[in-house]
Amino acid sequence: MAGWLIRPGWPAWRSSVLGEFIRKDYISIGGDWDIGDIRGMDEDTMRRRLEERERRGELGSTVTQGMGMLRIIRDEMSIGDIVIVEDGTYIYGVGLIESDLRYERSPPLFRDDTHSPHEPAYYPYKRKVRWIKIMKVRIDELNIPDRFKRWLGGKPRDAIRQLPEERLRELLVALLAAA
């Protein structure tokens, strides 16, 4: 069992994405990384499709970052893993992954006029989650070391980050005490 932090969407539309996660019991990524159903897709095809999006100006990150996030949600996350949804200031939910990856290009979560003008943004790479605890706990008020708080509250390069086992345990204990 692994632990994963997920920070949904860019700040401008994060609350829409977060609300969808909690109401519909899933986590997802996608947006400008949407290159079709990746479940059986080889890495060369994934990279080529991301590079095509980059050439068209539709990729808001690097190809390497997109590949990393797609690999994590497809290959590294597993049923039974713990997910913790956060935004750098608050932690909103702790859940257990209950499904393999599915590709579902609906519903549109918002309009992304920066990267894909006039096109709804989708987060089609989804995993079902059973939420164990929904909360709104300030990271800076948790009983964890300041260095860990800064890491949690910092601006991550990636939307999904794996928590080392010791940090996962430490964070879960702090969240149980805070809730």
Secondary structure, DSSP 8 states (H G I E B T S, - for coil): --EEEE--S-GGGHHHHHHHHHHHTEEEE-GGG--S--TT--HHHHHHHHHHHHHTT--SS-HHHHHHHHHIIIII--TT-EEEEE-SSEEEEEEEE-S--EE---S--EE-TTTSTTSEE---EEEEEEEEEEEEEEGGGSSS-HHHHHHHHS--SSSEEEE-HHHHHHHHHHHHHH-
